Amino acid sequence: MSDEDAGTRVDTVHDGVPPGVPAADNETGWRMALARLAALVEDGGRPHA
């Protein structure tokens, strides 16, 4: 993690992705997961559906 202009940059490495999973789908999954994490942190820890 590092400071970025308007927030925090998170660099990740995802090992063991099955060969049949397109890179774009994997990226979408990461973006969705990080968006949910950000919402959780910004909302004081209350989970969203």
PyMOL Python script that loads the backbone (N, CA, C, O; Angstrom):
from pymol import cmd

cmd.read_pdbstr("""\
ATOM      1  N   MET A   1       0.840  -1.169   0.000  1.00  0.00           N
ATOM      2  CA  MET A   1       0.000   0.000   0.000  1.00  0.00           C
ATOM      3  C   MET A   1       0.889   1.237   0.000  1.00  0.00           C
ATOM      4  O   MET A   1       1.957   1.264   0.612  1.00  0.00           O
ATOM      5  N   SER A   2       0.418   2.251  -0.700  1.00  0.00           N
ATOM      6  CA  SER A   2       1.141   3.515  -0.721  1.00  0.00           C
ATOM      7  C   SER A   2       0.159   4.650  -0.970  1.00  0.00           C
ATOM      8  O   SER A   2      -0.905   4.453  -1.557  1.00  0.00           O
ATOM      9  N   ASP A   3       0.533   5.841  -0.514  1.00  0.00           N
ATOM     10  CA  ASP A   3      -0.314   7.015  -0.728  1.00  0.00           C
ATOM     11  C   ASP A   3      -0.406   7.319  -2.217  1.00  0.00           C
ATOM     12  O   ASP A   3       0.573   7.204  -2.955  1.00  0.00           O
ATOM     13  N   GLU A   4      -1.586   7.702  -2.633  1.00  0.00           N
ATOM     14  CA  GLU A   4      -1.857   8.085  -4.016  1.00  0.00           C
ATOM     15  C   GLU A   4      -2.578   9.430  -3.951  1.00  0.00           C
ATOM     16  O   GLU A   4      -3.040   9.823  -2.879  1.00  0.00           O
ATOM     17  N   ASP A   5      -2.682  10.128  -5.050  1.00  0.00           N
ATOM     18  CA  ASP A   5      -3.273  11.468  -5.064  1.00  0.00           C
ATOM     19  C   ASP A   5      -4.542  11.583  -4.220  1.00  0.00           C
ATOM     20  O   ASP A   5      -4.609  12.419  -3.319  1.00  0.00           O
ATOM     21  N   ALA A   6      -5.537  10.761  -4.499  1.00  0.00           N
ATOM     22  CA  ALA A   6      -6.825  10.898  -3.819  1.00  0.00           C
ATOM     23  C   ALA A   6      -7.142   9.707  -2.927  1.00  0.00           C
ATOM     24  O   ALA A   6      -8.306   9.492  -2.589  1.00  0.00           O
ATOM     25  N   GLY A   7      -6.138   8.927  -2.536  1.00  0.00           N
ATOM     26  CA  GLY A   7      -6.429   7.765  -1.713  1.00  0.00           C
ATOM     27  C   GLY A   7      -5.206   6.912  -1.477  1.00  0.00           C
ATOM     28  O   GLY A   7      -4.111   7.417  -1.225  1.00  0.00           O
ATOM     29  N   THR A   8      -5.408   5.613  -1.562  1.00  0.00           N
ATOM     30  CA  THR A   8      -4.347   4.646  -1.310  1.00  0.00           C
ATOM     31  C   THR A   8      -4.211   3.703  -2.492  1.00  0.00           C
ATOM     32  O   THR A   8      -5.205   3.189  -3.005  1.00  0.00           O
ATOM     33  N   ARG A   9      -2.993   3.480  -2.916  1.00  0.00           N
ATOM     34  CA  ARG A   9      -2.719   2.522  -3.986  1.00  0.00           C
ATOM     35  C   ARG A   9      -2.457   1.166  -3.334  1.00  0.00           C
ATOM     36  O   ARG A   9      -1.685   1.063  -2.380  1.00  0.00           O
ATOM     37  N   VAL A  10      -3.109   0.130  -3.860  1.00  0.00           N
ATOM     38  CA  VAL A  10      -2.920  -1.229  -3.372  1.00  0.00           C
ATOM     39  C   VAL A  10      -2.383  -2.059  -4.530  1.00  0.00           C
ATOM     40  O   VAL A  10      -3.063  -2.227  -5.542  1.00  0.00           O
ATOM     41  N   ASP A  11      -1.168  -2.576  -4.386  1.00  0.00           N
ATOM     42  CA  ASP A  11      -0.585  -3.459  -5.397  1.00  0.00           C
ATOM     43  C   ASP A  11      -0.741  -4.895  -4.910  1.00  0.00           C
ATOM     44  O   ASP A  11      -0.390  -5.212  -3.774  1.00  0.00           O
ATOM     45  N   THR A  12      -1.265  -5.757  -5.769  1.00  0.00           N
ATOM     46  CA  THR A  12      -1.516  -7.143  -5.385  1.00  0.00           C
ATOM     47  C   THR A  12      -0.881  -8.105  -6.375  1.00  0.00           C
ATOM     48  O   THR A  12      -0.600  -7.752  -7.520  1.00  0.00           O
ATOM     49  N   VAL A  13      -0.663  -9.320  -5.913  1.00  0.00           N
ATOM     50  CA  VAL A  13      -0.221 -10.421  -6.767  1.00  0.00           C
ATOM     51  C   VAL A  13      -1.179 -11.571  -6.504  1.00  0.00           C
ATOM     52  O   VAL A  13      -1.382 -11.959  -5.354  1.00  0.00           O
ATOM     53  N   HIS A  14      -1.757 -12.106  -7.537  1.00  0.00           N
ATOM     54  CA  HIS A  14      -2.710 -13.207  -7.410  1.00  0.00           C
ATOM     55  C   HIS A  14      -2.114 -14.426  -8.099  1.00  0.00           C
ATOM     56  O   HIS A  14      -2.142 -14.532  -9.325  1.00  0.00           O
ATOM     57  N   ASP A  15      -1.578 -15.340  -7.310  1.00  0.00           N
ATOM     58  CA  ASP A  15      -0.986 -16.571  -7.840  1.00  0.00           C
ATOM     59  C   ASP A  15      -2.044 -17.666  -7.916  1.00  0.00           C
ATOM     60  O   ASP A  15      -3.023 -17.647  -7.170  1.00  0.00           O
ATOM     61  N   GLY A  16      -1.840 -18.608  -8.813  1.00  0.00           N
ATOM     62  CA  GLY A  16      -2.691 -19.787  -8.883  1.00  0.00           C
ATOM     63  C   GLY A  16      -4.029 -19.577  -9.563  1.00  0.00           C
ATOM     64  O   GLY A  16      -4.962 -20.344  -9.331  1.00  0.00           O
ATOM     65  N   VAL A  17      -4.143 -18.567 -10.390  1.00  0.00           N
ATOM     66  CA  VAL A  17      -5.387 -18.355 -11.132  1.00  0.00           C
ATOM     67  C   VAL A  17      -5.495 -19.467 -12.169  1.00  0.00           C
ATOM     68  O   VAL A  17      -4.562 -19.678 -12.943  1.00  0.00           O
ATOM     69  N   PRO A  18      -6.622 -20.183 -12.196  1.00  0.00           N
ATOM     70  CA  PRO A  18      -6.772 -21.272 -13.164  1.00  0.00           C
ATOM     71  C   PRO A  18      -6.629 -20.773 -14.600  1.00  0.00           C
ATOM     72  O   PRO A  18      -7.016 -19.644 -14.902  1.00  0.00           O
ATOM     73  N   PRO A  19      -6.078 -21.598 -15.485  1.00  0.00           N
ATOM     74  CA  PRO A  19      -5.841 -21.186 -16.871  1.00  0.00           C
ATOM     75  C   PRO A  19      -7.098 -20.741 -17.619  1.00  0.00           C
ATOM     76  O   PRO A  19      -6.998 -19.940 -18.549  1.00  0.00           O
ATOM     77  N   GLY A  20      -8.269 -21.233 -17.243  1.00  0.00           N
ATOM     78  CA  GLY A  20      -9.499 -20.885 -17.948  1.00  0.00           C
ATOM     79  C   GLY A  20     -10.110 -19.562 -17.527  1.00  0.00           C
ATOM     80  O   GLY A  20     -11.109 -19.138 -18.109  1.00  0.00           O
ATOM     81  N   VAL A  21      -9.539 -18.899 -16.535  1.00  0.00           N
ATOM     82  CA  VAL A  21     -10.095 -17.632 -16.054  1.00  0.00           C
ATOM     83  C   VAL A  21      -9.453 -16.483 -16.828  1.00  0.00           C
ATOM     84  O   VAL A  21      -8.248 -16.259 -16.717  1.00  0.00           O
ATOM     85  N   PRO A  22     -10.256 -15.749 -17.617  1.00  0.00           N
ATOM     86  CA  PRO A  22      -9.700 -14.626 -18.371  1.00  0.00           C
ATOM     87  C   PRO A  22      -9.150 -13.545 -17.432  1.00  0.00           C
ATOM     88  O   PRO A  22      -9.718 -13.287 -16.370  1.00  0.00           O
ATOM     89  N   ALA A  23      -8.063 -12.932 -17.828  1.00  0.00           N
ATOM     90  CA  ALA A  23      -7.444 -11.880 -17.017  1.00  0.00           C
ATOM     91  C   ALA A  23      -8.432 -10.756 -16.720  1.00  0.00           C
ATOM     92  O   ALA A  23      -8.431 -10.207 -15.618  1.00  0.00           O
ATOM     93  N   ALA A  24      -9.268 -10.410 -17.685  1.00  0.00           N
ATOM     94  CA  ALA A  24     -10.242  -9.331 -17.486  1.00  0.00           C
ATOM     95  C   ALA A  24     -11.248  -9.695 -16.393  1.00  0.00           C
ATOM     96  O   ALA A  24     -11.636  -8.841 -15.596  1.00  0.00           O
ATOM     97  N   ASP A  25     -11.668 -10.955 -16.355  1.00  0.00           N
ATOM     98  CA  ASP A  25     -12.599 -11.396 -15.312  1.00  0.00           C
ATOM     99  C   ASP A  25     -11.936 -11.351 -13.943  1.00  0.00           C
ATOM    100  O   ASP A  25     -12.560 -10.949 -12.960  1.00  0.00           O
ATOM    101  N   ASN A  26     -10.680 -11.759 -13.876  1.00  0.00           N
ATOM    102  CA  ASN A  26      -9.948 -11.723 -12.617  1.00  0.00           C
ATOM    103  C   ASN A  26      -9.793 -10.278 -12.136  1.00  0.00           C
ATOM    104  O   ASN A  26      -9.951  -9.993 -10.949  1.00  0.00           O
ATOM    105  N   GLU A  27      -9.485  -9.377 -13.057  1.00  0.00           N
ATOM    106  CA  GLU A  27      -9.352  -7.962 -12.696  1.00  0.00           C
ATOM    107  C   GLU A  27     -10.673  -7.401 -12.191  1.00  0.00           C
ATOM    108  O   GLU A  27     -10.702  -6.647 -11.218  1.00  0.00           O
ATOM    109  N   THR A  28     -11.765  -7.768 -12.849  1.00  0.00           N
ATOM    110  CA  THR A  28     -13.083  -7.314 -12.414  1.00  0.00           C
ATOM    111  C   THR A  28     -13.377  -7.802 -11.000  1.00  0.00           C
ATOM    112  O   THR A  28     -13.894  -7.051 -10.173  1.00  0.00           O
ATOM    113  N   GLY A  29     -13.048  -9.052 -10.727  1.00  0.00           N
ATOM    114  CA  GLY A  29     -13.253  -9.598  -9.386  1.00  0.00           C
ATOM    115  C   GLY A  29     -12.468  -8.836  -8.333  1.00  0.00           C
ATOM    116  O   GLY A  29     -12.986  -8.546  -7.254  1.00  0.00           O
ATOM    117  N   TRP A  30     -11.212  -8.508  -8.644  1.00  0.00           N
ATOM    118  CA  TRP A  30     -10.389  -7.731  -7.713  1.00  0.00           C
ATOM    119  C   TRP A  30     -10.992  -6.351  -7.489  1.00  0.00           C
ATOM    120  O   TRP A  30     -11.063  -5.880  -6.354  1.00  0.00           O
ATOM    121  N   ARG A  31     -11.423  -5.705  -8.560  1.00  0.00           N
ATOM    122  CA  ARG A  31     -12.000  -4.359  -8.423  1.00  0.00           C
ATOM    123  C   ARG A  31     -13.255  -4.392  -7.554  1.00  0.00           C
ATOM    124  O   ARG A  31     -13.463  -3.512  -6.719  1.00  0.00           O
ATOM    125  N   MET A  32     -14.088  -5.408  -7.756  1.00  0.00           N
ATOM    126  CA  MET A  32     -15.309  -5.535  -6.960  1.00  0.00           C
ATOM    127  C   MET A  32     -14.976  -5.780  -5.489  1.00  0.00           C
ATOM    128  O   MET A  32     -15.578  -5.173  -4.603  1.00  0.00           O
ATOM    129  N   ALA A  33     -14.022  -6.668  -5.233  1.00  0.00           N
ATOM    130  CA  ALA A  33     -13.637  -6.978  -3.854  1.00  0.00           C
ATOM    131  C   ALA A  33     -13.056  -5.752  -3.154  1.00  0.00           C
ATOM    132  O   ALA A  33     -13.379  -5.485  -1.996  1.00  0.00           O
ATOM    133  N   LEU A  34     -12.204  -5.013  -3.848  1.00  0.00           N
ATOM    134  CA  LEU A  34     -11.606  -3.820  -3.246  1.00  0.00           C
ATOM    135  C   LEU A  34     -12.641  -2.718  -3.030  1.00  0.00           C
ATOM    136  O   LEU A  34     -12.547  -1.966  -2.060  1.00  0.00           O
ATOM    137  N   ALA A  35     -13.619  -2.615  -3.917  1.00  0.00           N
ATOM    138  CA  ALA A  35     -14.689  -1.630  -3.736  1.00  0.00           C
ATOM    139  C   ALA A  35     -15.510  -1.963  -2.495  1.00  0.00           C
ATOM    140  O   ALA A  35     -15.883  -1.069  -1.735  1.00  0.00           O
ATOM    141  N   ARG A  36     -15.789  -3.245  -2.290  1.00  0.00           N
ATOM    142  CA  ARG A  36     -16.527  -3.656  -1.090  1.00  0.00           C
ATOM    143  C   ARG A  36     -15.705  -3.403   0.169  1.00  0.00           C
ATOM    144  O   ARG A  36     -16.244  -2.966   1.185  1.00  0.00           O
ATOM    145  N   LEU A  37     -14.402  -3.674   0.106  1.00  0.00           N
ATOM    146  CA  LEU A  37     -13.525  -3.410   1.243  1.00  0.00           C
ATOM    147  C   LEU A  37     -13.508  -1.916   1.565  1.00  0.00           C
ATOM    148  O   LEU A  37     -13.603  -1.532   2.731  1.00  0.00           O
ATOM    149  N   ALA A  38     -13.388  -1.082   0.546  1.00  0.00           N
ATOM    150  CA  ALA A  38     -13.386   0.371   0.753  1.00  0.00           C
ATOM    151  C   ALA A  38     -14.696   0.822   1.385  1.00  0.00           C
ATOM    152  O   ALA A  38     -14.686   1.637   2.307  1.00  0.00           O
ATOM    153  N   ALA A  39     -15.819   0.305   0.903  1.00  0.00           N
ATOM    154  CA  ALA A  39     -17.120   0.675   1.460  1.00  0.00           C
ATOM    155  C   ALA A  39     -17.211   0.264   2.926  1.00  0.00           C
ATOM    156  O   ALA A  39     -17.743   1.008   3.750  1.00  0.00           O
ATOM    157  N   LEU A  40     -16.701  -0.904   3.247  1.00  0.00           N
ATOM    158  CA  LEU A  40     -16.720  -1.388   4.624  1.00  0.00           C
ATOM    159  C   LEU A  40     -15.881  -0.486   5.527  1.00  0.00           C
ATOM    160  O   LEU A  40     -16.323  -0.103   6.610  1.00  0.00           O
ATOM    161  N   VAL A  41     -14.687  -0.154   5.087  1.00  0.00           N
ATOM    162  CA  VAL A  41     -13.786   0.682   5.888  1.00  0.00           C
ATOM    163  C   VAL A  41     -14.348   2.094   6.037  1.00  0.00           C
ATOM    164  O   VAL A  41     -14.321   2.666   7.126  1.00  0.00           O
ATOM    165  N   GLU A  42     -14.852   2.646   4.948  1.00  0.00           N
ATOM    166  CA  GLU A  42     -15.361   4.012   4.978  1.00  0.00           C
ATOM    167  C   GLU A  42     -16.643   4.134   5.789  1.00  0.00           C
ATOM    168  O   GLU A  42     -16.981   5.223   6.254  1.00  0.00           O
ATOM    169  N   ASP A  43     -17.367   3.017   5.966  1.00  0.00           N
ATOM    170  CA  ASP A  43     -18.636   3.035   6.685  1.00  0.00           C
ATOM    171  C   ASP A  43     -18.461   2.597   8.141  1.00  0.00           C
ATOM    172  O   ASP A  43     -19.443   2.315   8.828  1.00  0.00           O
ATOM    173  N   GLY A  44     -17.237   2.541   8.601  1.00  0.00           N
ATOM    174  CA  GLY A  44     -16.986   2.208   9.994  1.00  0.00           C
ATOM    175  C   GLY A  44     -17.148   0.741  10.329  1.00  0.00           C
ATOM    176  O   GLY A  44     -17.335   0.398  11.497  1.00  0.00           O
ATOM    177  N   GLY A  45     -17.082  -0.135   9.340  1.00  0.00           N
ATOM    178  CA  GLY A  45     -17.117  -1.567   9.602  1.00  0.00           C
ATOM    179  C   GLY A  45     -18.472  -2.221   9.477  1.00  0.00           C
ATOM    180  O   GLY A  45     -18.615  -3.401   9.797  1.00  0.00           O
ATOM    181  N   ARG A  46     -19.478  -1.485   9.020  1.00  0.00           N
ATOM    182  CA  ARG A  46     -20.792  -2.099   8.823  1.00  0.00           C
ATOM    183  C   ARG A  46     -20.840  -2.739   7.440  1.00  0.00           C
ATOM    184  O   ARG A  46     -20.664  -2.049   6.436  1.00  0.00           O
ATOM    185  N   PRO A  47     -21.078  -4.060   7.373  1.00  0.00           N
ATOM    186  CA  PRO A  47     -21.090  -4.742   6.070  1.00  0.00           C
ATOM    187  C   PRO A  47     -22.259  -4.303   5.195  1.00  0.00           C
ATOM    188  O   PRO A  47     -23.331  -3.956   5.692  1.00  0.00           O
ATOM    189  N   HIS A  48     -22.035  -4.325   3.900  1.00  0.00           N
ATOM    190  CA  HIS A  48     -23.067  -4.014   2.907  1.00  0.00           C
ATOM    191  C   HIS A  48     -23.491  -5.304   2.246  1.00  0.00           C
ATOM    192  O   HIS A  48     -22.692  -6.229   2.098  1.00  0.00           O
ATOM    193  N   ALA A  49     -24.732  -5.368   1.852  1.00  0.00           N
ATOM    194  CA  ALA A  49     -25.245  -6.573   1.177  1.00  0.00           C
ATOM    195  C   ALA A  49     -24.685  -6.692  -0.211  1.00  0.00           C
ATOM    196  O   ALA A  49     -25.004  -7.642  -0.926  1.00  0.00           O
TER     197      ALA A  49
END
""", "prot")
cmd.dss("prot")
cmd.show_as("cartoon", "prot")
cmd.util.cbc("prot")
cmd.orient("prot")
